[in-house]
Amino acid sequence: MALTQRDREILDFERTWWDSPAPKDVQILERFELSATRYQQLLTTLLEDEEAMAYDPLVVRRLQRQRERRRRARFESPAVEDTK
């Protein structure tokens, strides 16, 4: 399925959002009129889309690597033992 204009705007936003002094969630709300949660859901879907990869492979791969690091950290972190 072809990328929508909003899909392309989301990928473009991910390339440059840190240039603004405003927090990311505020920028998302102002620019896309979406909650941060809904935005993240859309972005997660885009990361698996071949059209998104073709549109901006650097951003998509960077975000996929970040997601994979977070997953590994969550599942590989040592359990904290109760010392009491």
Residue frames as qw, qx, qy, qz and C-alpha x, y, z in Angstrom:
[[0.000, 0.889, 0.457, 0.000, 0.00, 0.00, 0.00],
 [0.396, 0.561, -0.024, 0.727, 1.34, 3.44, -0.92],
 [0.325, -0.286, -0.457, 0.777, 2.34, 5.89, 1.78],
 [0.007, 0.885, 0.455, 0.094, -0.11, 8.62, 2.57],
 [0.197, 0.762, -0.128, 0.603, 0.89, 12.24, 2.87],
 [0.584, -0.731, 0.182, -0.304, 0.61, 11.91, 6.67],
 [0.957, -0.153, 0.076, 0.232, 2.89, 8.85, 6.61],
 [0.627, 0.469, -0.044, 0.621, 5.54, 10.82, 4.75],
 [0.142, -0.808, 0.123, -0.559, 5.11, 13.75, 7.14],
 [0.819, -0.558, 0.110, -0.076, 5.61, 11.43, 10.12],
 [0.887, 0.049, 0.058, 0.455, 8.84, 10.08, 8.64],
 [0.338, 0.668, -0.041, 0.662, 9.99, 13.61, 7.83],
 [0.462, -0.792, 0.086, -0.389, 9.17, 14.68, 11.40],
 [0.915, -0.368, 0.073, 0.148, 11.22, 11.79, 12.82],
 [0.726, 0.365, -0.023, 0.583, 14.20, 13.04, 10.86],
 [0.258, 0.461, -0.113, 0.842, 14.18, 16.51, 12.48],
 [0.469, -0.747, -0.418, -0.216, 11.93, 16.75, 15.55],
 [0.669, -0.478, -0.236, 0.518, 14.83, 17.44, 17.94],
 [0.356, 0.307, 0.113, 0.875, 15.64, 20.72, 16.14],
 [0.302, -0.688, -0.249, -0.611, 12.70, 22.35, 17.91],
 [0.014, 0.327, -0.643, 0.693, 12.91, 23.45, 21.55],
 [0.716, -0.198, 0.091, -0.663, 9.38, 22.13, 22.21],
 [0.493, -0.200, 0.834, -0.149, 8.96, 18.64, 23.69],
 [0.051, 0.049, -0.868, -0.491, 8.26, 15.92, 21.13],
 [0.056, 0.481, 0.867, -0.117, 4.77, 15.14, 22.46],
 [0.133, 0.705, 0.233, -0.657, 3.79, 18.81, 22.17],
 [0.104, 0.422, -0.559, -0.707, 5.09, 18.95, 18.60],
 [0.022, 0.162, 0.958, 0.235, 3.14, 15.79, 17.74],
 [0.108, 0.630, 0.681, -0.356, -0.08, 17.23, 19.10],
 [0.127, 0.703, -0.020, -0.699, 0.38, 20.55, 17.33],
 [0.100, 0.411, -0.662, -0.619, 1.53, 19.18, 14.00],
 [0.218, -0.037, -0.919, -0.325, -0.52, 15.99, 13.65],
 [0.590, -0.263, 0.087, -0.759, -3.37, 16.53, 16.13],
 [0.833, -0.069, -0.546, -0.062, -2.60, 13.10, 17.59],
 [0.679, -0.692, 0.229, -0.090, -1.80, 11.88, 21.05],
 [0.010, -0.670, 0.740, 0.063, 1.74, 10.65, 21.55],
 [0.589, -0.062, 0.794, -0.136, 0.36, 7.11, 21.99],
 [0.726, 0.575, 0.336, -0.170, -1.56, 7.13, 18.71],
 [0.322, 0.845, -0.401, -0.147, 1.42, 8.68, 16.93],
 [0.259, -0.498, 0.828, 0.004, 3.66, 5.90, 18.25],
 [0.711, 0.214, 0.653, -0.149, 1.19, 3.28, 17.04],
 [0.633, 0.759, 0.048, -0.146, 1.24, 4.77, 13.54],
 [0.104, 0.799, -0.589, -0.065, 5.02, 5.03, 13.58],
 [0.527, -0.268, 0.805, -0.058, 5.38, 1.40, 14.67],
 [0.755, 0.463, 0.452, -0.107, 3.24, 0.33, 11.73],
 [0.436, 0.867, -0.208, -0.118, 5.34, 2.44, 9.37],
 [0.240, -0.670, 0.699, 0.071, 8.53, 0.76, 10.54],
 [0.591, 0.009, 0.805, 0.056, 7.30, -2.50, 9.01],
 [0.599, 0.717, 0.267, -0.235, 6.15, -0.92, 5.73],
 [0.706, 0.086, 0.392, 0.584, 8.29, -1.49, 2.63],
 [0.258, 0.816, 0.277, 0.436, 7.08, 1.81, 1.17],
 [0.373, -0.925, 0.073, 0.008, 8.34, 3.65, 4.26],
 [0.739, -0.356, 0.363, 0.443, 11.70, 1.91, 3.90],
 [0.567, 0.433, 0.402, 0.574, 11.87, 2.99, 0.27],
 [0.014, 0.938, 0.203, 0.280, 10.88, 6.56, 1.16],
 [0.093, -0.846, 0.403, -0.338, 13.43, 7.09, 3.94],
 [0.883, -0.008, -0.453, 0.121, 15.61, 4.05, 4.67],
 [0.342, 0.335, -0.531, 0.699, 17.94, 5.89, 7.06],
 [0.420, -0.339, 0.287, -0.791, 15.18, 7.02, 9.38],
 [0.896, -0.135, -0.190, -0.379, 13.35, 3.69, 9.25],
 [0.789, 0.134, -0.522, 0.296, 16.50, 1.68, 9.99],
 [0.111, 0.369, -0.499, 0.776, 17.52, 4.04, 12.81],
 [0.605, -0.288, 0.184, -0.719, 14.10, 3.70, 14.43],
 [0.928, -0.021, -0.337, -0.158, 14.12, -0.08, 13.98],
 [0.578, 0.247, -0.587, 0.510, 17.52, -0.27, 15.70],
 [0.185, -0.354, 0.413, -0.819, 16.28, 1.89, 18.58],
 [0.810, -0.198, -0.048, -0.550, 13.21, -0.30, 18.97],
 [0.879, 0.086, -0.460, 0.089, 15.33, -3.45, 18.96],
 [0.313, 0.325, -0.579, 0.679, 17.72, -2.02, 21.60],
 [0.461, -0.318, 0.289, -0.777, 14.76, -1.16, 23.85],
 [0.913, -0.084, -0.223, -0.332, 13.32, -4.66, 23.42],
 [0.734, 0.196, -0.555, 0.338, 16.65, -6.30, 24.23],
 [0.048, 0.369, -0.508, 0.777, 17.15, -4.08, 27.27],
 [0.668, -0.279, 0.111, -0.681, 13.72, -4.98, 28.56],
 [0.965, -0.042, -0.172, -0.196, 14.16, -8.73, 28.18],
 [0.779, 0.249, -0.417, 0.398, 17.85, -9.06, 28.94],
 [0.109, -0.676, 0.375, -0.625, 18.14, -6.81, 31.96],
 [0.366, 0.004, -0.865, 0.343, 19.04, -8.71, 35.11],
 [0.501, -0.666, -0.488, -0.260, 16.27, -9.13, 37.62],
 [0.058, -0.581, 0.429, -0.689, 16.61, -6.99, 40.69],
 [0.576, -0.230, -0.769, 0.155, 16.71, -9.23, 43.73],
 [0.478, -0.786, -0.087, -0.382, 15.04, -8.29, 46.97],
 [0.436, 0.389, -0.621, 0.522, 17.80, -7.85, 49.56],
 [0.469, -0.466, 0.323, -0.677, 15.54, -7.84, 52.57]]
